[in-house]
């Protein structure tokens, strides 16, 4: 969370590991960090930032599946035809009762993505906060990636052949505790700067496209006049 160069901190830190038995070990963290886990964690994070006196906070997330989970009652393609038809009526989707289930779902699905907010968006809105999602494949707009790289580097340089898992865990905890406020602040500033540059580039590209279209229109008008 970026408040100022001297008041920026990592909030919501949650370090976890797999089960003690081999059969319970996840292949990677995605096996543990699902949507249910994430929403519980997000609730705690909002409480944490509010305890720090922050209101109207914007949470920036990527497009991971567990970030964008929809409410449990959201229509699904596995529903019965009758239920899907009822959902189409609720969301004003034009279908016929004799349409195939595949056709009904093909028309309903894109509407749901524009009409139903992810759970975390509704959770944040209910508490006066905001959630925005970065474009796909733009991890460079996520400050946490830079913070995590810094922490991993600090832990990694301490590694020796005698390092144990317990050593790694204690060093990881220490690295987060000792993370300077200005590092967090500068990571956020860097991403904000990159976002602004990306926005300006998109605007410039839009202007070029519009100029090109105007030139084409002018050429067509000129050709029409010559023909006359």
N, C-alpha and C positions, 0 to 999 in steps of 0.2 A: 504494500500500500504506500503510495507516494503522497506525503503531506508537505514535506519541505526537506532540504538537504540534511537537516538534523533530526527530523521526525518521520523518517520513512522506514518501514519495517516489513518483514515477512509475516503475514497472518495466516492462520489456518494450517500451520505446519502439522503434518500427519505422517509419521514414519511407521511403516508396517512391514511385516515379513510373512512368509508362508508358514504352513503348519509344521509341527515338529516331526511328523511322520512323512515318509517319502510319498505315500499315496495321496497326501493332502497338499503336496507342494504344487503351486500353480506354475504353468509354463512361463508366465511373466506376470507383471502387475495387472494386466488387463483382466486376468482371471478372477481377481479380487475386487478391482475398482470398477464396479458396474454402476448402473444408473441409481439403484436403490442406495448403495453406499454413498454415491456422490451427492444425492439430494440431502442425505443426513449430514454429510460434511458441510455442504453449502449453508444449511441452516445454522450450523455452529459458526461458520465464518461471518455471516451477517451479524450474528450476536456479538462476535468479537470486535468487528469494526464499529458497531454501535456503542460498545462499551468504551471505545476510544474517543467517543464523541463525534463520530462521522455520520453524516446523513446524506442521502442522495448520491450514494457511491455508484460508480459505473464499474461493473465487473466485466472484464474482457476475456472471452473464452474462444477456443478453437472449435472445430466442427466434429470433435470426437462424438461417437454415438451416444455415450453416457451423458454428455452435456445436453444433448438435444432431445432427450426422451420426452414423449408426449403423455398426456394423462391416460390413466388405465382404461378409461371408457372411450378412448378414441377409436373410431371404426377401423377395422382391419380387413384385409383381403380374405381372411379365413372365416369371416362371419357368414351366416346363412343369407341366402338371397333376400329373404323377407326383411332381415335386419339391415342389410345394405340399402334396400329400397327405402326403408324408413329413414335412414341417415341421409340419403339423397334428398328426400323431402324436407328434412330439417335444414339442410344446407343449400336448398334451392338448386339442386343439380338436376338437369333435364335428362331423364332416362325413361325408358318404357318398361313396364312390368314384365314384358316378355323378352327383354334383353338377356343375353347370356351373362352369367356372373362375371366373367372376365371383362366384358364390355362395361358393365356397371362399375366395377372397381377401377377400370382405366379412366373413367370420367370423374369418379369421386376422389380418388387419391390426390391428384394435383390441387383440388380445391381445399382439402384438409390442410395441406402444407401452408396455405395462405390464411386460413381461418382459425387454426388452432395453435396457440403458443406453446413452446416447450415448457415443461413444468418449472424449470428454474427461472424463466422469464416471469411467470405468474407469481412465483415465490418472492422474487425481488420486488416486483411492482407492489405487492401487498404490504411491503415494508418501506416503500418509498425509495427503492433503489432501481438500478437499471442493469440490464445484461445486453451486451453486444457481442456479435460473433465476427471474428476475423475471416477474410476470404480463405478458401481452401489453399493449401500449400504455401501459406505465408507465416510460418513459425517465426520469421524474423520480426514480426510485429508483436510478439509475445515477450514482455520483459522477463517473465519467469524463466524462459529458456536461457537468457544471459545470466540470471542469478544462479540457476542450477549449474551452469557451466563453471561459474566462479567457485561454487561450493565443492563440486566434484574435483576441480583442480587443486583446491586447498587440501582436500582429503587425499587425493592421489599422490601428491609429492611426499607424503609421509609414509608411503608404503615401503615395506622391506619384506624379505623372505620370511621373517618371523611374525608378520602381521596376521592377527586372527580376525574372525568375523566380529567378535566382541570389540576388538580394537577399532575396526572400521566403524562400527555403530557409535562408539563413544566419540570418535573424531568427527563423524558426521554431525552429531548433536552439537559438539563444540564449534564446528564451522558455522552452523546457523546462528548460534548464540553470539558469536563474535563478528558476524557479518556487519560491516559498517553501514550506517544509515545512508551515507552519501553514495555508496555503491548501488543500493536499491534505487535511490533517487535518480542517479545517472543512467541506470538501465531503463527506467521508465521514460526519462527525457529522450534518450536515444531512439526508442521505439516511437515516441510521439513525433520526433523530427522525421523519422523515416515514413511515418504515416502521412505527414503533411506533404512530403516530397512526392509520395505516391499519388496523393490526391491532386496535386498540381500537375503531375504528368498526365493523369487521366483527363483533367480539364483541357490541357493543351492538345491532347489527341482528339478530344471532342471538337475543339475549335478547328483543327485541321480537316476533320471529316466534314464539318459544316461548310468550311471554305471551299472544299472540293466539290460539294454538292451545289453550292452557289455558282461556281465556275461552270459546271456542267449545264446548269439551267440557263446561264447566260449564253453559252455556246449554242444550245438548242434554239433559244430565242433568235440569235443572230442568223442561224441557218434557216429558220422559218422566214425571216425577213428577206434573206437573199433569194429564197425560192419565190416569194411573192414578186 
